[in-house]
Amino acid sequence: MYRFLTTPRWWGINVFVLLAIPFCVFMGTWQLGKFEDRVDSHREAEQRPEAGSRAAVPLADLLPVDKETSGRHATASGRYGDQFLVPGRTLDGKTGSYVLTLLRTDDKALPVVRGWLADGAKAPAPPVGEVTVTGALQASENSGTKGVDASGGLPPGQVGMISAASLVNLVPDDVYDAWITLADAPSGLTPVPAEAPQGSGLDLKAFQNLGYTGEWFVFAGFVLFMWFRLLRREVEAEKDRALGIPAEEPAPAA
């Protein structure tokens, strides 16, 4: 009855099924693990003390910026130099610009967001002389950052992103691949709150992983279902042949 399982055709079908089901299960388990990792990271971020509540430490001790150091208060000393506006930034439902001033330290220039400025207002000049600043550390922005306009064509004195890549051609100094936002903005500016580090919350990607998990297990079930369906059809055909019932001829094309 089941001798057809030893034919080359069924050997191919069986090998495919034996390989496809473990692969689908493996991929589904891997995607589930990615989702669980994101959930664990989210829980750790919630249980971790707020970055801003910890004592400020020297900038060099917090670099490079990662999930652990993003938002921590860093201190740096130097002299303010070039100043730029970063337009298109929203704060409390209003659109304006970040006032970005480069702090020249001993070795590099540190981008410092001294505050948010309403459109049409004049940015206050930075202090003269040696200063020490304290602010929340942030990773450099990239072209995929929400709300960031990285397009060119901005007028002189403006930049689209806060990153070393966008500033290195505008200033003579090397630029840190990070920036800080001052907790206490000078008069005329509004403090800019620090943003949560990317990848620390349950974002859309986390639920995409969960959706992919379900898809892979559905694929595994579909492969098994089709194998049983083909097997049943073959068994029924074998019974018909044993009873001398001719196989149904396919309908002729119209």
N, C-alpha and C positions, 0 to 999 in steps of 0.2 A: 504493500500500500504506500509506504513512504520511501520506496527505492528511488523515487525521483530526486530526493534530497542529495543523492550522490552524483547527480549530473553536473557538468561544468557550469551550466546556468545557475543552478542553485548553490553551488560552491561559491560563485561570485556574490550571489545575494547574501549568503550567510556570512561571508568574510566582511562584506560592507556593513552589515548590521552589527557584527561583533566589534568592529572598529568605531562605528558611528555613535553607538550608545555610550560607551565609556568616554569618548571625546566630548559629547554633549554634557554628560554628567560632570566631567572635569571642568569644562568652561562655566557651567552653571555654578559649581562650587567656588570657582575662582572669583566670579562676579559677586557672589554672596559674601566672600571674604573681603572684597574691596568695599562693599557697603558697610560691613561690620567695622572695618578699620575707620571709615569716615564717622560712624556713630561713636566709636571710642574716642576719636580725636575731638569730636564735639563735646562729649562728656568731660574729657580732660580739660578742655578750654573753659567750660562752665565752672568746674571745681577749682581751677587754678586761681590764685589771688589775682586781682585786677593788676594789670601791668603798671598802671599809673599810681597804684598805692605803694609800690616798692620804692626804696631810696634810689635817687639818681646816681648813676655810675659814669665813669669816663666813656666817651664814645668808642674808643678802641676796644673796650671790654665787651661790647655788644655786637661787634661786626664779625662775620657778615650777618645781615638781618634774616631771621627765620621766624617760625611760629612762636618760639620761646622768647625772642628778644623784641619782636614787633610790638610797639606800644610802650615799651619800657622807657623811662625817662633817662635821657643821656645828657651829659654836660660836655661842652667844648669851648675852647678859648681861641680868640683870634681877632681879626679886624674885618669889619664889613666892607664889601667891595661892590661889585656889580649888582644891580637890582632889576628885576623883571616883574611883569604882571603875567599871571596865568589865567586867561579869561575863561568864561563859560562855566564857572564853579558855583554850585547852588548851596546855599546855607539858609536854613529856616524858611525854605520856600522862595527865597529871593536869589536872583542870579547876579553874580558879580565876578570878582577876580581875587585870586590869591596874590599876596605881595611876597614875592620870593627874592630873598637877598642872600648872596653868597658870602659865607664867613670864611675868610682865608686863615687857615690854621698853619701850623709849621710845615706841613707836607702837601695838603690838598685843600680844595675849597669845598665847604659843606653847605648844601642848599638848606636854607632856613626859611620856613613859611612863617612870617611874623604876624600874619593875620589875614582876614578876609575884608575886601574893600567893595563897597557898592559901586555899581556902574556910574561913571561920571564924576566920582570923587577923586581927589588927588591923594596919591600915596605919600605918607610921611617919609622923610629922609631917614636913613638908618643912623644910629649913634656913631660918633667919631671916636677913634682911639680903640685901645684894647678892651674887649668885652668878653664876658663869660655868659654863655646862654645855656638854658635848660629847657628841654622839650621832649615830646614823645617821638620816638624813633619810628620811621616808616621805610618800607622798601621802595625802591625806585619804581615808578609807574611804567606800564608798558602799553602798547597800542590797543590791547584788549581790555584795559581797565574801564569800568563803567563810568560814563560821564566825561571821559577824557577825549578831547579832540586833538588828534595827532597830525592833522592835516597841515600842510605848509601854507605859505601866503600870509602869515601873520605880520603885522607891522613891526618895525624895530622896537625893541624893549618888551616884547611879548614872546612867550614860549607856550607850546601846546601841552607839553608833558613835563613832569618833574622827574628827570632822569639824567644820568651822566651822559647818555647817548645824545640827548637833545641840547645839552649845555656845553659839551666839550668843544664844539666848534664856535661857540660864542664868547668864551672866556679864555684867557691864556693859561689858566691853571688846570691841573688834573682835578677831577671832580669825584667826590665820594659816590658810590653806587647806593646811596641812601639819602634821606633827608629827615629833618625834624620840624615839628610844628610847635611853636611856643604856646605854653599854657596861659601866659599872661601877655596879651597883645598890647602894643603901645597905643596911646591915645589916637582915636580916629579909625582904628581897626577892630574887627571882631575876632576873638580867638577861634581857631579852627580845631574841632575835635579830632582826635586820632581815630583812624579807621581800624576795624578788626582785621587781623591778618587773613589773607586769602587761604581758603581750604580748611578753615577751622570750624566751619558750620555745616549744617545739613543743607547743602545747596542742591540745585537741579541735578548735578552729576551724581550725587549720592543716590537719588531715586532712579536715575538712569541705570545705575548698576543693579538696583533691585529689579527693575523691569527686564534687563538683560538676563538676570538669573531665571526669572519665570520663562522667558523665551527659550533658553537652552534646555530647560527641563521639558517644555512642551515639544521641542524638536525631538528629544529622546523618546517621549511617548508616541509621537507620530511615527517615528521609524519602527518602533515595536508594533504599533497598530497595523501599519502597512505590511509588515512581515507576516503577521497572523492572517491578514486578509488574503495575501497571495498564497499562503499555505492552505487556507480553507478552499480557495478556488481550485488549487491543484489537486487536493484530495477529492473534491467533488468531480473533477474531470476524470480522475483515476477510477472512481466508482462507476461513472457513466461508461467508460471504456470497458470495464469488467462486465457490465451488463449488456454490452453491445450497442449502446446508444451512441449514435454518431455525434461528434462535436458540432456545435452550432457554427454555421458558416457566417462570416461577416456580411452584412448587407451590402449589396453592390452600390457603387457610387452613382449618384443621380447624373 
